[in-house]
């Protein structure tokens, strides 16, 4: 009995000594936010807005580390689960294992949700000379000319791809995916008329429509955006369409619950700050914090849903 008591006491001391274990002491050292995208991306911009404010709230240095692609995500999945390494990523994370064979992590099982940061509504734009003014017009044209219209994207699993692929499946239209190297090329394709549909963030959509380079016909948020109130939601034409282009903070799966809760609550406070809301708005983002459990459920649900959608599109079935 005496030995058992000593062992239990020792275990308790180890737990208390673990950095970030006690909610009241986390964080007490520098925190890294890994971004598996390049500098200048929307994900990177959101991470830097968050890191700047968290440094003030936590009185600790919070740095953003850009590690594009699978290496960045893998480093977090296999990293120390103490709350001092977090990751800010997009919802493309949920299907990483569908489009990449032999990856070293499971997008669902190897991560714990901290909180969603924001949703970034995407605007459906078409070339200005395409004879459509509404989403209903576009769908009618697509059904009139099956297989003849293209949609551009910045690559499979990107928000620009999923926005259109889910529309294609929900509306039961036959349009052809043309992937490009990145966002600039995919945007240029629709401006030139090489592609007839593209989903782009609000700030770029506003810039392009103001210059009459494209025509905006719908937005993929659940309701109209106050930034472009005259642009109808896709759901107004296709009620079954549902797509949330979100960005969120995740941590290694074994991160202590107390640390996850503390980080989630503090990030939620940051996302309510007026200047942060304005900075997010400049990125076309809408702050949308969630509880860790709610984010875990969303990641699991969307991993299943988008895996099926990609398989239906012939992606990841080989």
C-alpha positions in Angstrom: 0.0 0.0 0.0 2.8 2.4 0.9 4.6 1.7 -2.4 1.3 2.3 -4.3 0.8 5.6 -2.5 4.3 6.7 -3.4 3.8 5.7 -7.0 0.5 7.6 -7.3 2.1 10.7 -5.7 5.0 10.5 -8.1 2.7 10.2 -11.1 0.8 13.3 -9.9 4.0 15.3 -9.6 5.0 14.3 -13.2 1.6 15.4 -14.4 1.9 18.8 -12.7 5.4 19.2 -14.0 4.4 18.6 -17.6 4.4 22.0 -19.5 0.9 23.2 -20.1 -0.8 20.4 -18.1 -2.5 22.6 -15.6 -5.0 24.9 -17.1 -4.0 27.8 -14.8 -0.4 27.7 -16.0 -0.8 27.3 -19.7 1.0 28.7 -21.6 4.3 29.4 -19.8 6.6 29.3 -22.8 6.6 30.1 -26.5 3.8 28.6 -28.6 4.2 27.6 -32.3 1.4 27.7 -34.8 2.3 25.5 -37.7 0.7 26.5 -41.0 0.9 23.8 -43.7 0.7 26.5 -46.4 3.1 29.1 -47.8 3.4 32.6 -46.5 0.9 35.0 -48.0 -1.9 32.4 -48.2 -5.3 33.0 -46.5 -4.4 30.4 -43.9 -1.1 32.1 -43.2 -2.8 35.5 -42.9 -5.3 34.2 -40.4 -2.6 32.5 -38.3 -0.6 35.8 -38.1 -3.7 37.8 -37.0 -4.3 35.2 -34.3 -0.7 34.9 -33.2 -0.3 38.6 -32.8 -3.3 38.8 -30.4 -2.5 35.6 -28.5 1.0 36.9 -27.7 -0.7 39.8 -25.8 -3.3 37.6 -24.2 -0.9 34.9 -23.1 2.1 37.2 -22.4 4.2 34.6 -24.3 5.7 34.7 -27.8 3.4 33.0 -30.3 5.1 32.4 -33.7 3.8 31.2 -37.0 5.9 28.5 -38.7 5.2 27.9 -42.4 5.7 24.3 -43.3 3.8 23.8 -46.6 2.2 20.5 -47.5 2.3 17.1 -45.8 5.5 17.6 -43.9 4.0 20.5 -41.9 0.9 18.5 -41.0 2.9 15.4 -40.2 5.2 17.3 -37.9 2.2 18.3 -35.8 0.6 14.9 -35.8 3.8 13.3 -34.6 4.9 16.3 -32.4 4.8 16.7 -28.6 1.2 16.8 -27.4 1.7 19.6 -24.8 -0.2 22.5 -26.3 3.0 24.3 -27.4 2.6 23.2 -31.0 -0.7 24.0 -32.7 -1.7 24.0 -36.3 -3.9 26.3 -38.3 -5.3 24.7 -41.4 -8.2 24.6 -43.8 -10.9 22.1 -44.3 -8.9 20.4 -47.0 -7.2 18.7 -44.1 -10.2 16.4 -43.8 -9.4 14.6 -47.0 -5.6 14.6 -47.0 -5.6 10.8 -46.9 -7.9 10.6 -49.9 -5.7 12.5 -52.3 -2.3 11.4 -50.9 -1.3 7.7 -50.6 0.8 6.4 -47.8 0.6 9.5 -45.6 1.9 9.2 -42.1 -1.1 10.6 -40.2 -4.8 10.2 -40.0 -6.6 13.6 -40.4 -9.2 12.6 -37.8 -7.6 10.3 -35.3 -4.3 12.0 -35.0 -5.7 15.5 -34.2 -7.8 17.1 -31.5 -9.9 20.1 -32.4 -9.2 23.3 -30.6 -11.6 25.7 -32.3 -12.7 26.8 -35.7 -11.3 30.3 -36.5 -13.4 31.5 -39.4 -15.4 30.6 -42.4 -14.4 32.2 -45.7 -17.4 32.4 -48.1 -16.5 31.9 -51.7 -18.2 33.7 -54.6 -19.1 31.9 -57.8 -17.9 34.0 -60.8 -18.2 33.5 -64.5 -16.6 35.2 -67.5 -18.4 38.5 -68.3 -19.3 37.4 -71.8 -20.9 34.1 -70.7 -24.6 34.5 -71.4 -25.7 33.9 -67.7 -26.6 36.4 -65.0 -27.7 34.0 -62.2 -26.9 30.6 -60.8 -30.1 29.3 -62.3 -28.9 30.6 -65.7 -25.6 28.8 -65.3 -27.2 25.5 -64.3 -29.6 25.7 -67.3 -26.7 26.3 -69.7 -24.7 23.4 -68.1 -27.7 21.1 -68.6 -28.1 22.3 -72.2 -24.4 21.6 -72.9 -23.4 18.7 -70.8 -19.6 18.2 -70.6 -18.9 21.4 -72.5 -18.4 23.9 -69.6 -15.3 23.9 -67.4 -14.6 25.0 -63.8 -11.2 26.0 -62.7 -9.5 25.3 -59.3 -6.3 25.7 -57.5 -6.1 21.9 -57.2 -8.0 19.0 -55.8 -8.9 19.3 -52.1 -8.7 23.1 -52.4 -11.7 25.2 -51.4 -11.9 26.3 -55.0 -12.3 22.7 -56.1 -14.7 21.5 -53.4 -17.0 24.5 -53.9 -17.6 23.6 -57.5 -17.5 19.8 -57.2 -20.2 19.9 -54.5 -22.3 22.2 -56.7 -21.8 19.8 -59.6 -23.1 16.9 -57.5 -25.9 18.7 -55.8 -27.2 20.3 -59.0 -26.6 17.1 -61.0 -24.8 18.9 -63.8 -21.9 17.7 -66.0 -19.1 20.2 -66.0 -15.4 19.5 -66.3 -12.8 20.2 -63.7 -9.6 21.9 -64.9 -7.0 22.1 -62.1 -4.4 24.8 -62.2 -1.1 25.3 -60.4 -2.5 27.8 -58.0 -5.1 30.6 -57.3 -3.6 33.2 -59.8 -3.7 30.8 -62.7 -7.2 29.5 -61.9 -8.5 33.1 -61.6 -6.9 34.0 -64.9 -8.6 31.1 -66.5 -12.1 32.4 -65.7 -11.2 35.9 -66.7 -10.0 34.8 -70.1 -13.0 32.5 -70.6 -10.9 29.3 -70.5 -13.1 28.2 -67.6 -16.7 29.1 -67.2 -16.9 28.9 -63.4 -14.7 29.6 -60.4 -15.2 30.2 -56.7 -13.1 33.0 -55.2 -12.9 34.8 -51.8 -15.0 37.9 -51.4 -12.2 40.5 -51.5 -10.9 39.2 -54.9 -14.5 38.8 -56.2 -15.2 42.5 -55.3 -12.0 43.6 -57.1 -12.7 41.5 -60.2 -16.4 42.5 -60.5 -15.6 46.2 -60.0 -13.2 46.0 -63.0 -15.9 44.1 -65.0 -13.4 41.2 -65.4 -15.9 38.6 -64.1 -19.6 38.4 -63.1 -20.6 37.2 -59.7 -23.6 34.9 -59.7 -23.8 33.4 -56.2 -22.0 32.9 -52.9 -21.5 29.6 -51.1 -22.3 30.7 -47.6 -25.7 29.7 -46.0 -27.0 33.2 -46.4 -26.1 36.3 -48.3 -23.0 38.3 -47.2 -23.3 41.8 -46.0 -20.1 42.5 -48.0 -21.9 41.6 -51.3 -25.6 41.7 -50.4 -26.8 41.7 -54.0 -25.2 38.3 -54.6 -27.6 35.4 -53.8 -26.5 32.4 -51.8 -26.1 29.2 -53.9 -28.7 27.6 -51.6 -31.4 29.9 -52.9 -31.1 28.1 -56.2 -29.8 24.7 -55.0 -31.3 24.0 -51.5 -29.2 20.8 -51.0 -25.9 22.6 -51.6 -23.9 22.8 -48.3 -20.3 23.8 -48.0 -18.5 25.6 -45.2 -15.0 26.8 -46.2 -13.5 26.9 -42.7 -10.1 27.4 -41.1 -9.4 25.9 -37.7 -6.8 25.3 -35.0 -5.9 21.7 -34.3 -3.5 20.1 -31.9 -1.9 16.6 -31.6 -4.6 14.1 -30.5 -3.0 13.4 -27.0 -2.9 17.0 -26.0 -4.4 17.3 -22.4 -8.1 18.3 -22.4 -7.4 21.2 -20.0 -4.9 22.7 -22.4 -7.2 22.3 -25.3 -10.0 24.0 -23.4 -7.8 26.9 -22.3 -6.5 27.5 -25.8 -10.0 27.3 -27.3 -11.5 29.8 -24.8 -8.7 32.3 -25.2 -8.8 32.1 -29.0 -12.6 32.7 -28.8 -11.9 35.9 -26.8 -9.5 37.1 -29.5 -12.0 36.4 -32.3 -14.5 38.7 -30.5 -12.1 41.7 -30.6 -13.4 44.5 -32.9 -10.0 45.0 -34.6 -9.6 41.3 -35.2 -13.1 41.1 -36.7 -12.2 43.9 -39.1 -8.9 42.2 -40.1 -10.7 39.0 -40.8 -13.2 40.9 -42.8 -10.4 42.2 -45.0 -9.5 38.6 -45.8 -13.2 37.8 -46.6 -13.4 35.8 -43.4 -16.2 35.6 -40.8 -15.1 34.8 -37.2 -16.8 31.6 -36.1 -15.3 30.0 -33.0 -16.5 26.6 -31.8 -16.0 24.3 -28.9 -13.3 21.6 -29.2 -16.0 18.9 -29.3 -18.0 20.7 -32.0 -14.9 21.0 -34.2 -14.0 17.3 -33.6 -17.5 16.4 -34.7 -17.3 18.6 -37.8 -13.9 17.3 -38.9 -15.2 13.7 -38.6 -18.5 14.4 -40.4 -16.8 16.3 -43.2 -14.0 13.7 -43.6 -16.7 11.1 -44.3 -18.8 13.4 -46.5 -16.0 14.8 -48.7 -14.3 11.4 -49.0 -17.6 10.1 -50.6 -17.8 13.2 -52.8 -14.3 12.7 -54.1 -14.8 9.1 -54.7 -18.0 9.9 -56.6 -15.9 12.3 -58.7 -13.4 9.5 -59.3 -10.7 10.9 -57.0 -8.8 8.5 -54.7 -10.4 5.4 -55.9 -7.3 3.9 -57.6 
